[in-house]
Amino acid sequence: MRRRLLTALVAGALLPAGLAGCGIPDRTEVQVDGRGPAGEPGTLNGSGSQPPTRSATEDPKEFITDYLAGAAGERDQAYDRVKKFIAGEAQGRLRKKQSSEVELTVVRLLEAPEAQLLTNEGNWQVTVRVQQVGVLRADGTLEKPTAPETAYKFKLRHADAGSQGLVMTDLPNVLLLSDTALRQYYGTHTIYFWSSDQSRLVPDWRYLPNAVPVERRVTEVVRWLAGGPSEWLAPGVTRVPDGTAPINNATGTDERWEVNLTMPAAQDDRLAKLATQLAWSLPDLKGQLDLKIQNQKRRTVDLEQERSAHPLYPNLRAPERYCVYGGAIHPLAIGSEPVGAVPVTADANRNVVSAALSRAGDEVLAALVVTRSDQKQRLVVGTGPNPVAAFHSSAHVYRSIGRPIWLRSSDRQHPSGLVVADGTLYRFDDAAGMSPLAGLSRAVTAVAASLDGHRIALIMGGALYVAPVSVDGGEISVGTPRPLTTRLTKLTAVDWYADNQLVFAGNDGRQPAIYQTSVDGAIETPLNRDTGAPVSHLAAYPGGPSGALPSFSFMYQATVAYRNNPVGTKIERSQVRDVADGAKQSDPSVPFFFY
């Protein structure tokens, strides 16, 4: 499997190609060609690798904007770069830590800095109003915010004689980094950990300064894997064996690399698992990698063959679009995209409100929300060869059931999914048995699952969260949800847009809108600033490019159904297939993908 991304979407990959990428445009229509896992829309890497230093500017707003980027780059130099912005008498206000402990508080500016002239001598106070995005740690993880501040104030004066520009005389005792600087001076990298049952690789999102030399990037990936997953993801994945650590830096050329490790009890099966992790965590590295344990060569890996033999998402097929029309599931015909037949029998395809269809080998997994005559809803579930004929009904009925989802990581012998019913998140099985999931403190209104099946996104109390999922046979548990900071409020819908990207809907000021964000909430991009009506339903295709359908495709309902290719395109009645002659006219609703 090999990524072939258009130059407009150059991934922030590791070595040797693809080291530069693109900033996120305000609006994006991404077309991807080839096979394999999707690249990430909005992959970071700005035009420059070095953050700004204090300049001779007399503009206090420009000065603070530069200061909020000054800590970017190599950690051991962060304080030295920032000190150049601070007046000598105020440098003690920022207490220095060891480089391994340096943490950057990442903030999103809600508006341009506000400058107030305090004296005629050129003393200024600058206020920045922010959202707390997270804490960027030395291992490249962005953890949840810890600071409560919604604004920061800085005081400036003219620099001392012999120097030009401004310096700070008062500042908060924290290393700040704007999300804009994070985009410009860092590359994003995906590393992989095995799921809790060690059946599938699960992505973990990291940041690395562009200023880090090329030859060190393989070493950083090895250190990240040895150091373990991001804090929020840890309950859903397996760490490498305790005590694993790199010995010196990785060395090599374009065709052959060498990684030397300590690894207690380094059995062949563990080395095989690690080899697959390294192959996918270094996606643009070609040739061979020699894996040594305490200077003894134990395994030689052909990286491209390893990726081909262990695909991230086996059996991922070309997606097909469907919708609900007149209370039944119908295929949609969009351009040259593949059009399928409804994979459930006509007897089951009645009174449908929403549906989830998934493939498990040669079988179809179908979960339908149906309405009874008393307007209450129940979940019906069926599995089997196409078309599915035998269905089971949930034991209880509910006032409202959200869009069900199948967990693609589930054991094929025990397929299962998640659904929200009357504000509670339930796990369901192939017999429509529903069990509430513990550990969620707020009412849930929407749930979505990543393609790997070990991460979910949740909307709870109108806010966005992500959480890890552990799957062990028929048992499913959800880890502690991690909140994501967004500009939107009163969120209504969410889905996975790519490996590490979410698409979600809410209010942008006074208007309903759809945004994209990274899995840690740091890199947020508007996709549709005004959907015309609140979005009640949202479904995306998060997989790799396959067939005529581009990655990063989504459909939504805002009174009527729309798609994003291009964004805001209404799904017409004429695009609904297999409608019986003389059927009552209605609008397509709750569109979704089958893959």
Salt bridges, closest charged atoms under 4 A:
ASP26 OD1 - ARG529 NH2 3.16
ASP33 OD2 - ARG4 NH2 3.75
GLU58 OE1 - HIS158 ND1 3.08
GLU74 OE2 - ARG216 NH1 2.79
GLU89 OE1 - ARG157 NH2 3.15
GLU103 OE2 - ARG137 NE 3.58
GLU111 OE2 - ARG129 NE 3.33
GLU114 OE1 - ARG129 NH2 3.79
ASP160 OD1 - ARG157 NH1 2.95
ASP170 OD1 - ARG93 NH1 3.47
ASP179 OD2 - ARG108 NE 3.30
ASP204 OD2 - ARG206 NH2 2.88
GLU220 OE2 - ARG216 NH2 3.60
GLU220 OE2 - ARG223 NH1 3.35
GLU231 OE1 - ARG137 NH1 3.31
GLU258 OE1 - LYS292 NZ 3.19
ASP268 OD1 - ARG298 NH2 3.54
ASP290 OD2 - ARG256 NE 2.87
ASP290 OD2 - LYS297 NZ 3.89
GLU304 OE2 - ARG2 NH2 2.62
GLU306 OE2 - HIS310 NE2 3.64
GLU320 OE2 - ARG359 NH2 3.43
GLU337 OE1 - ARG321 NE 2.68
ASP347 OD1 - ARG350 NH2 3.83
ASP362 OD1 - ARG317 NH2 3.76
ASP374 OD2 - ARG372 NH2 2.37
ASP411 OD2 - HIS414 ND1 3.34
ASP452 OD2 - ARG455 NH2 2.71
ASP495 OD2 - ARG403 NH2 3.31
ASP508 OD2 - ARG529 NH1 3.72
GLU524 OE1 - ARG487 NE 3.96
ASP587 OD1 - ARG573 NE 3.14
